[in-house]
Amino acid sequence: MRQNLKSQISNLKSNNMAKESMKAREVKRKRLADLYAERRAALKAAGDSVGLQKLPRASSPIRQRNRCKLTGRSRGYMRQFGLSRNSFREMALDGLIPGMTKASW
């Protein structure tokens, strides 16, 4: 069962994968936002817009984008599961998400 689960997840990863550079860019944005968080908060409290402009653009937390944990896809992201709609659908149909069943009425 464990090996079957791993093979199903690896199949999901191979489909709809984002470019590695896009995923690396998101990691960099997260790291910079954490690094400059205190400095950014202090400049905002002081009302220093010139100081804020001198910080790197990528250090702003608003520039981060939610991405699928499996594929890195940014569109169709479901926050509750941390997956894109494509990955979510495949995992739900394969029975990999506990309690999730296909609706029929």
N, C-alpha and C positions, 0 to 999 in steps of 0.2 A: 504493500500500500504506500509506504513511504517513498519508494523509488518511483512509483507511478505518479505520485503527487509532484515530485521533482521534475519529472519529464513533462508533465502538463504545464507547469509554471515556465519551464524553459521554452516550450512551444509558444506560450503567450508572449514571452520576451522577444522572440524572433520576429513576431508580427508587429507592425506599427511602431517600430523603435524610432526614437528621436535621435538626431545626430549627437554624437558624443560631445561635440563642441558646445551644443546648447545646454546639455546637462552640466558640463563643467562650468559654463558661464553662470548658471543658477547657483552652483556651489560657491563660486567666488562672490556673488552678490550676497549670499547668506553670511559668509565669513566677514565681508566688509561691513555689513549692517550691524553685526554683533560687535565688531571692533570699534566702530565709530558711534555706537548708540549713546553712550554717556556724553561725549563731546557734542553730538547733535542736539541732545536734550538741553544741555547747558546753553548752547547758542540760541535755541528756540526760546528758552525762558528769558534770555537777555534781549531778545528781539534783534539779534545781529544777523541780518539777512546777507550781508557781505561775507561774513564768516561762514555761513552756511553754503554760499556759492563756491567757496574755496575747497570744500570737502569733495571727495570723489563722487561722481554721480551714482555709481553702483552702491554707495554706502547708504542710500535712502531705502528704507524698508518697503516703500510703495512700489519700487521697481521689481521686487521679487514676484515670481509667478508660480502658482501651484502646478505641480507636475505629477504625473502618475508614477507611483513607486516602482512599478514593473517596467514600463516602457519609456517613461520620460515624456509622454505626450502631454501637451498643455491644454488642448481643447477638450471639452466634454469631461472636465474633472469633477469627481464626486467627493466632496470633503469628508463625508461620513466614513468612507472606506479608503480614501487616499488613492483611488484608482480612476483611470479614465473610463468612459462609458463602454468602450470596446473590451477592455480587460475585465471590467465588472461583469459584462454580459457573458463572456466566455467562461469565467470562473463560476458564475451562478448556474449556468447550464451544465457545467461539469460537476456541480455539487461541492465546490471548494469553499463556498461561503455558507457557514452554518445558519440554518433557519431561513434561507432564501429559496423561494420556489417561484416557478414561472406562473404568472397570473393567468387564470382562465375563468371566464364567466359566461 
